[in-house]
């Protein structure tokens, strides 16, 4: 009986999922690209030491220099190295997207589990609240929330005016509105799982509701959670980039791909590379996360062969 659960036609479930993922070539290529991008982004201090200069150092005599051995991607409008700036921008954009996606997934998972398992009025209340959040115009809402003065919310001035305040605010705002897809997926999965025999057996044995939810239902709902979280990362990168481009997101001197585009908009014709590189990073990263999500969806689908 145990062997029948762990294997399928002599092949373990993990190997079967891995084989299906490898069959999705775009997903494999996207995973490799994202891994390389993450290594380059978070190795920015090492790149600075290897190139022998500070990426934040302003050099007005080298403004908008073309690519060279010293500056592989050239320099920006203040003479700063573009490769280092893109690396630090990637740190911020990827970190914001990953952290916000994880927090959104946690909120959505908890709400979906409660709505699906307990049902009744709690389910109706949570789902109507979810529908209300979905119906809100997302970008205008994010713009309004991003423009709120943190000091008027009661935060100390040293925290509200710190360099990282905008970063934390973007993560919180996106996490508070980005959980709806995960919540609905987890609720649907919970509704299907709570009537399965193994859940009924746990109820008959006297298991508590939290034990059933977190030991039996949640592990069997992990596949849609992973897929939805992966797909949401690309959308969060776009949202962060839009807010930063509008001046309401990550604020200089902290670099992000969005505010790098903002700095380059007045130099589109004289130095188009300043906009091309961060725009290309945003585009390729979002596409890569979408392809990765598609590959994970195929690999984790229990109905696939």
PEBELZI-V925063 format. One record per backbone hydrogen bond with DSSP energy under -0.5 kcal/mol. NH is the residue of the N-H (numbers start at 1). CO is the residue of the C=O. E is the energy in kcal/mol with one decimal. If there is no record, write none. Layout:
<<NH,CO,E> <NH,CO,E>>
This chain:
<<5,1,-1.3> <6,2,-2.1> <7,3,-1.8> <8,11,-2.3> <11,8,-1.2> <13,6,-1.4> <16,12,-2.2> <17,13,-2.4> <18,14,-2.4> <19,15,-2.6> <20,16,-2.2> <21,17,-2.3> <22,18,-2.4> <23,19,-1.3> <24,20,-0.6> <24,21,-1.4> <25,23,-1.2> <28,24,-2.0> <29,25,-2.8> <30,26,-2.3> <31,27,-2.4> <32,28,-2.3> <33,29,-2.4> <34,30,-2.8> <35,31,-2.2> <36,32,-2.5> <37,33,-2.8> <38,34,-2.4> <39,35,-2.2> <40,36,-2.4> <41,37,-2.6> <42,38,-2.7> <43,39,-0.9> <44,41,-1.2> <47,43,-2.2> <48,44,-2.3> <49,45,-1.9> <50,46,-2.2> <51,47,-2.6> <52,48,-1.6> <53,48,-1.4> <57,54,-1.5> <59,78,-2.0> <62,59,-2.0> <63,60,-1.0> <64,76,-2.6> <65,62,-1.2> <68,71,-2.9> <72,70,-0.5> <74,71,-1.6> <75,65,-1.6> <76,80,-2.2> <79,76,-1.6> <82,74,-2.4> <85,81,-2.0> <86,82,-2.9> <87,83,-2.0> <88,84,-2.6> <89,85,-2.6> <90,86,-2.4> <91,87,-1.9> <92,88,-1.9> <93,89,-2.8> <94,90,-2.6> <95,91,-2.2> <96,92,-2.8> <97,93,-2.1> <98,94,-2.8> <99,95,-2.6> <100,96,-2.5> <101,97,-2.2> <102,98,-2.3> <103,99,-2.5> <104,100,-2.5> <105,101,-2.3> <106,102,-2.3> <107,103,-2.5> <108,104,-2.8> <109,105,-2.6> <110,106,-2.3> <111,107,-2.3> <112,108,-2.5> <113,109,-2.5> <114,110,-2.1> <115,111,-2.5> <116,112,-2.5> <117,113,-2.4> <118,114,-2.0> <119,114,-0.6> <119,115,-1.3> <122,119,-0.8> <123,119,-1.3> <124,120,-2.2> <125,121,-2.9> <126,122,-2.6> <127,123,-2.6> <128,124,-2.2> <129,125,-2.1> <130,126,-2.3> <131,127,-2.7> <132,128,-2.1> <133,129,-2.1> <134,130,-2.4> <135,131,-2.0> <136,132,-0.7> <136,133,-0.8> <138,136,-0.7> <141,137,-2.0> <142,138,-2.7> <143,139,-2.4> <144,140,-2.3> <145,141,-2.6> <146,142,-2.5> <147,143,-1.2> <148,145,-1.0> <150,148,-0.6> <152,149,-0.6> <153,149,-0.5> <153,150,-0.8> <154,151,-1.4> <155,150,-1.6> <159,156,-0.7> <160,156,-2.8> <161,157,-2.2> <162,159,-1.1> <165,162,-1.0> <168,164,-2.4> <169,165,-2.4> <170,166,-2.2> <171,167,-1.9> <172,168,-2.4> <173,169,-2.8> <174,170,-2.5> <175,171,-2.3> <176,172,-2.0> <177,173,-0.9> <177,174,-0.5> <178,174,-1.7> <183,179,-2.2> <184,180,-2.1> <185,181,-2.1> <186,182,-2.8> <187,183,-2.2> <188,184,-2.1> <189,185,-2.2> <190,186,-2.7> <191,187,-2.5> <192,188,-1.5> <193,189,-2.2> <194,190,-2.6> <196,193,-2.1> <200,196,-2.1> <201,197,-2.6> <202,198,-1.5> <203,199,-2.2> <204,200,-2.5> <205,201,-1.7> <206,203,-1.4> <207,202,-2.4> <212,208,-2.3> <213,209,-2.6> <214,210,-2.7> <215,211,-2.1> <216,212,-1.6> <217,212,-2.2> <218,213,-3.0> <220,216,-0.7> <221,217,-0.5> <221,218,-1.6> <222,219,-0.7> <225,221,-1.1> <226,222,-2.5> <227,223,-2.2> <228,224,-2.5> <229,225,-2.3> <230,226,-2.3> <231,227,-2.4> <232,228,-1.7> <233,229,-1.1> <233,230,-0.6> <234,230,-0.7> <235,231,-0.9> <236,232,-2.3> <237,233,-2.3> <238,234,-1.8> <239,235,-2.4> <240,236,-3.0> <241,237,-2.3> <242,238,-2.5> <243,239,-2.5> <244,240,-2.5> <245,241,-2.5> <246,242,-2.0> <247,244,-1.1> <248,243,-2.8> <249,243,-1.0> <254,251,-1.3> <257,89,-0.6> <260,256,-1.8> <261,257,-1.5> <262,258,-1.6> <263,259,-2.0> <264,260,-1.1> <265,261,-0.9> <265,262,-0.8> <267,264,-1.6> <268,265,-0.7> <271,267,-2.9> <274,271,-1.5> <275,272,-1.3> <276,272,-2.2> <277,273,-2.1> <279,275,-1.8> <280,276,-2.8> <281,277,-2.1> <282,278,-2.3> <283,279,-2.5> <284,280,-2.7> <285,281,-2.2> <286,282,-2.4> <287,283,-2.3> <288,284,-2.3> <289,285,-2.4> <290,286,-1.9> <291,287,-2.4> <292,288,-2.5> <293,289,-2.4> <294,290,-2.1> <295,291,-2.3> <296,292,-2.5> <297,293,-2.2> <298,294,-2.0> <299,295,-2.4> <300,296,-2.7> <301,297,-0.7> <302,300,-0.6> <304,301,-1.3>>
